[in-house]
């Protein structure tokens, strides 16, 4: 399964191709993506802590393929602290939304 996504980033139209590379039941999902001058991998894992509690772990790895992508990733390294906070916040929001969706469907 794959998606081709068109979006605007920093005032320019971008294309992203995202491919599901691994699915292990409800515990793990891995995606591979390619956009212009960079490739990357995304992994999302869900660990069951208790019957009503889970922990969501997410990781993103990006690799540049040309100089402009290398410069973009370098600037992202400098902003790593704020990007990590934003990523954690959005992953938390997504997990809460999924939790609410599951609880509504189980009623």
Secondary structure, DSSP 4 states (H G I P E B T S, - for coil): -EEEEEEEETTEEEEEEEEEEEEETTTEEEEEEEETTEEEEEEEEEEEEETTEEEEEEEEEEEESSHHHHHHHHHHHHTHHHHHHHHHHHHHHHHHHHHHHHHHHT-
